[in-house]
Every structure is written in structure tokens, then in C-alpha cells.
Amino acid sequence: MDFLLAAFEFTSPGPIALELGPLRMYWYGIFIASAVLIGVQLSMALAPRRNIDPELMGDLAFALVLGALPGARLYYVLFQWRDYVGHLEKMIAIWEGGIAIHGAILGGMLAAWGFARWKKTSFWQLADLVAPSLILGQAIGRWGNFFNSEAYGSPTELPWKLLIPVSRRMPGFESIAYYHPTFLYESLWNLGVFGILMTLFFKVGHRLKPGMLFCVYAIAYSGGRLWIEGLRTDSLMAGPLKMAQLVSLTAIALGFVGLWWFSKMENPQRANLRGK
């Protein structure tokens, strides 16, 4: 067993998937694009079960991308501003990595809210349909961090330790080779949350008020992120505090408040049935 572990070294093969002359295709971009495409197809497949036109979800996807990607990049750049002073052109180099999922969620929610107002439909219905796609996309997208050798954790000697190239190690850690693969922890956690959301959607979805599934997503995802972020060495910081943990705690609190709030509201589907 020790021989097999020694023969296998868990490390990234590099960020570039394909290179043809001056043209480069990055793994990061491939995973992000795959996450978006798979997520759109999933939300369109779920839409009829909530009496939502699947084409509406396809239109929403365009708005979400317009809101999420700039939001994710802006959030990251704001907290890493010192790295971009004097290199402002790098601010748009999203293919090199450096996006923050919390920024993507905030930007996407703002775009979805505007879209729902424009289409005169329920924002929370849309949010519930997007939640499973969102967490699945996060599980897929984390593998882009693996190929970029980023979003790793603290040093470890566990059997599944991740070898980080010297050029990608944090200052002060240059002599340490192996780290927690926190991208993997989060990807697996997100897959578990995806399973929970899909089970709730199909088993008890008809009893859930609009918005409740999204609240479960916020609580479940943030609970895992709160723990995993504690292992990270490259966290975005707000002074001495890890920003992702502060946002996660806030999301958990708001998620529980949301569940309580929505539970007090009348189920619109039942109200419609009584009206008939």
C-alpha cells in the first residue's frame, strides 16, 4: 500500500488543457463553461415541475452569467487589490483563475432579481430551480482550482495530500510541499448538498414554500464552506478575519431566518387550489 501511495503523486498537470501556437485553452475555463452548460440543462429539466417554462430558465441563465462572472471577479479583485496595482490589465484575466463564489452568488442574485421583475415572475421560484444547478456547478468548478494549483489548504501528510509546485506556494511556505486538497473537500461536500437538494425537490418539493429550497442550499453549502475555509491558507481577508467565513455565518443565519419566514407564508399552490 505504501508503495502505491509513493508511486501516485496527487498534483496538477498544469493549467493549460490545449495549446495551438499562440492559442491556449485553460482547464479553468473548461470547468466553468461546463458548470454553466450542465446547470442550465438541469434547471430547464426541473422547471416544468414548478410550472415554469423551461425557456424562461434558459433566458435566466444568460442574465445569471452577466451578473455572476463580473461579480465573482470584482469581489476577488477588491480583496486582492494589492496584486493588481500597476497591473490593471490583469483584472479581466479570469481564465487565469481568481474568482470568488460569494461574489458570483451575490452578482447572480442581483441579476436574477432584476430578471424576475422584468418577467413579472417569482424570484424565489427561480431561486429554488437554480439552487441544485448552482451547487452542482460549484462542485464542478472547484476542479478548475486543482489545475491552477490554488485554493488549497494548510500543510498535511495525509495519504491524499496535494503536491503544490514551488511557484504556487504561499509566501512563507516555500519549503513545504504537501497541503490539504480543500478544493476536493468542497467539491465532495457540494455533491452531497446537491443530493440533499434533489431529494427534497422530488420527495417533498410540493410541500415546500417558494424560497425554502434556496434557504436549505444557503445553510448546507455555507456550513461546509465555514469548516473548509478554516483549512485554507490563501483566503480573502477582511482585516484579520477570513471573509468567506464571515459571509458563510451570515448566510447560515439568513437561511434559518428565511426558513422560518417562508414557513409562516401560505403556500401559493394550495391557495390556488382553494380558489378553484
C-alpha positions in Angstrom: 0.0 0.0 0.0 2.8 2.4 0.9 4.4 1.6 -2.5 1.2 2.5 -4.4 0.9 5.8 -2.5 4.5 6.6 -3.2 4.0 5.9 -6.9 1.0 8.1 -7.1 1.5 11.8 -6.5 -1.6 13.9 -6.3 -0.7 17.1 -8.2 -1.9 19.3 -11.0 -0.7 18.5 -14.5 -0.8 22.3 -15.2 -3.5 24.9 -16.1 -3.3 24.6 -19.9 -5.5 22.0 -21.5 -4.6 22.6 -25.1 -2.1 24.8 -26.8 -2.1 25.5 -30.6 0.5 28.2 -31.4 -0.5 31.4 -29.7 -3.9 29.9 -28.7 -4.4 28.4 -25.3 -7.3 26.6 -23.8 -7.3 26.6 -20.0 -8.8 23.9 -17.8 -10.3 26.6 -15.5 -12.3 28.0 -18.4 -13.4 24.5 -19.4 -14.7 23.6 -16.0 -16.5 27.0 -15.6 -18.2 26.6 -19.0 -19.1 23.0 -18.3 -20.7 24.0 -15.0 -22.8 26.7 -16.7 -24.0 24.4 -19.5 -24.8 21.5 -17.2 -26.5 23.8 -14.8 -28.7 25.4 -17.5 -29.8 22.0 -18.7 -30.6 20.8 -15.2 -32.7 23.9 -14.3 -34.6 23.6 -17.6 -35.4 20.0 -16.8 -36.6 20.8 -13.3 -38.7 23.9 -14.4 -41.9 22.0 -15.5 -42.3 20.5 -12.0 -42.7 24.0 -10.7 -45.0 25.1 -13.6 -42.2 27.3 -15.0 -41.5 27.5 -18.7 -38.1 25.8 -19.4 -37.3 28.5 -21.9 -37.6 31.1 -19.1 -34.8 29.3 -17.3 -32.7 29.4 -20.5 -33.2 33.1 -20.7 -32.4 33.5 -17.0 -29.1 31.6 -17.5 -27.9 34.4 -19.7 -28.7 37.0 -17.1 -27.0 35.0 -14.4 -23.8 34.8 -16.3 -23.9 38.5 -16.9 -24.3 39.1 -13.2 -22.2 36.2 -11.7 -18.9 36.4 -13.6 -18.3 40.1 -13.2 -19.5 39.8 -9.5 -17.1 36.9 -8.9 -14.2 38.7 -10.4 -14.9 42.1 -8.8 -15.3 40.5 -5.4 -11.9 38.8 -5.7 -10.1 41.8 -7.1 -11.4 44.1 -4.3 -9.9 41.8 -1.7 -6.7 41.3 -3.6 -6.3 44.8 -4.8 -2.6 44.9 -3.9 -1.9 42.3 -6.5 -3.4 44.4 -9.3 -1.9 47.8 -8.6 0.2 48.6 -11.6 -1.2 45.6 -13.5 -4.8 46.7 -14.1 -5.0 44.7 -17.4 -4.9 41.6 -15.2 -8.2 42.5 -13.7 -10.0 40.8 -16.6 -7.8 37.8 -16.9 -10.4 35.5 -15.4 -9.1 32.5 -17.3 -6.0 32.5 -15.1 -8.2 32.0 -12.0 -9.1 34.3 -9.3 -12.9 34.4 -8.9 -14.9 34.3 -5.7 -18.0 32.2 -5.5 -19.6 34.5 -2.9 -19.2 37.4 -5.4 -20.7 35.2 -8.1 -23.7 34.3 -5.9 -24.3 38.0 -5.0 -24.0 39.1 -8.6 -26.2 36.3 -9.8 -28.9 37.0 -7.2 -29.0 40.7 -8.2 -29.3 39.7 -11.9 -32.0 37.1 -11.1 -34.0 39.7 -9.1 -33.9 42.1 -12.0 -34.8 39.3 -14.4 -37.8 38.3 -12.2 -39.0 41.9 -12.1 -38.7 42.2 -15.8 -40.6 38.9 -16.5 -43.1 39.5 -13.7 -42.4 36.2 -12.1 -41.5 34.9 -8.6 -37.8 35.5 -7.8 -38.0 32.7 -5.1 -39.4 30.2 -7.5 -36.5 30.9 -9.9 -34.0 30.7 -7.0 -35.3 27.3 -6.0 -34.9 26.0 -9.5 -31.4 27.4 -9.8 -30.2 26.1 -6.3 -29.5 22.5 -7.4 -27.7 23.7 -10.6 -25.7 26.2 -8.6 -24.3 23.7 -6.1 -23.6 21.2 -8.8 -21.8 23.9 -10.8 -19.7 24.8 -7.7 -18.8 21.1 -7.4 -17.6 21.0 -11.0 -15.9 24.5 -10.9 -13.7 23.6 -7.9 -11.7 21.3 -10.2 -10.5 24.4 -12.0 -8.7 25.3 -8.8 -7.0 21.9 -8.9 -5.5 22.5 -12.3 -4.4 26.1 -11.3 -2.9 24.7 -8.1 -4.9 27.2 -6.0 -7.5 27.2 -3.2 -5.5 24.6 -1.3 -5.3 24.2 2.5 -2.8 24.0 5.2 0.2 21.6 5.2 -0.6 18.0 5.8 1.0 14.5 5.4 -2.4 12.7 5.0 -2.4 10.0 2.2 -4.5 12.2 -0.1 -2.1 15.2 0.4 -1.8 17.5 -2.6 1.6 18.5 -4.0 1.8 22.2 -4.8 4.5 23.5 -7.2 7.0 25.9 -5.5 5.8 28.7 -7.8 2.3 28.4 -6.5 3.1 28.2 -2.7 2.2 31.0 -0.4 4.9 33.2 1.0 6.5 31.6 4.0 5.5 28.1 2.8 8.1 27.7 0.0 9.8 24.7 1.7 6.6 22.8 2.4 5.4 20.6 -0.5 2.1 18.9 0.6 -1.2 20.5 1.5 -4.9 19.7 2.2 -6.8 19.5 -1.2 -9.5 21.8 0.0 -10.8 22.1 -3.5 -11.6 18.4 -3.3 -13.2 18.6 0.1 -15.5 21.4 -1.1 -16.3 19.6 -4.4 -17.4 16.4 -2.5 -19.3 18.5 0.1 -21.1 20.3 -2.7 -22.0 17.0 -4.4 -23.5 15.9 -1.0 -25.6 19.1 -0.8 -26.7 18.6 -4.4 -28.0 15.2 -3.4 -29.9 16.7 -0.5 -31.5 19.4 -2.7 -32.5 17.0 -5.4 -34.0 14.6 -2.8 -36.0 17.4 -1.2 -37.1 18.7 -4.6 -38.5 15.4 -5.8 -39.7 13.9 -2.4 -41.3 16.9 -0.7 -41.0 19.7 -3.2 -44.7 20.1 -3.4 -44.9 20.9 0.3 -42.0 23.5 0.3 -42.8 27.1 0.0 -41.0 29.1 -2.7 -37.6 30.1 -1.4 -37.2 27.3 1.1 -35.1 25.1 -1.1 -32.7 28.0 -1.7 -32.5 28.6 2.1 -31.5 24.9 2.5 -28.8 25.5 -0.1 -27.5 28.6 1.7 -27.4 26.8 5.1 -25.9 23.5 3.8 -23.3 25.0 1.5 -22.2 27.6 4.0 -21.8 25.1 6.8 -19.3 23.2 4.7 -17.5 26.3 3.5 -17.2 27.6 7.1 -15.3 24.4 8.0 -13.2 24.1 4.8 -12.3 27.8 4.8 -10.6 27.2 8.2 -8.1 24.9 6.4 -7.3 27.4 3.7 -4.0 29.4 3.6 -5.0 31.7 0.7 -8.3 33.1 2.0 -9.5 36.5 1.0 -9.2 38.6 4.2 -11.2 41.4 5.8 -8.5 42.7 8.1 -7.7 39.8 10.5 -10.8 37.8 9.6 -11.5 35.4 6.7 -14.1 37.0 4.6 -15.6 33.7 3.4 -16.3 32.6 7.0 -18.0 35.8 7.8 -20.2 35.5 4.7 -20.9 31.9 5.5 -22.0 32.7 9.0 -24.2 35.4 7.7 -25.7 33.1 5.0 -26.4 30.4 7.6 -28.2 32.9 9.8 -30.2 34.3 6.9 -31.0 30.8 5.7 -32.6 29.9 9.1 -34.5 33.2 9.2 -35.7 32.6 5.7 -37.0 29.1 6.5 -38.9 30.5 9.5 -40.2 33.4 7.4 -41.4 31.2 4.5 -42.9 28.7 6.8 -45.3 31.4 8.0 -46.4 32.2 4.5 -49.3 30.5 2.7 -48.3 28.0 0.0 -49.4 29.7 -3.3 -50.1 26.3 -4.9 -52.6 25.4 -2.1 -54.1 28.9 -2.3 -54.7 28.5 -6.0 -56.4 25.1 -5.4 -58.8 26.6 -2.9 -59.6 29.4 -5.3 -60.6 26.9 -7.9 
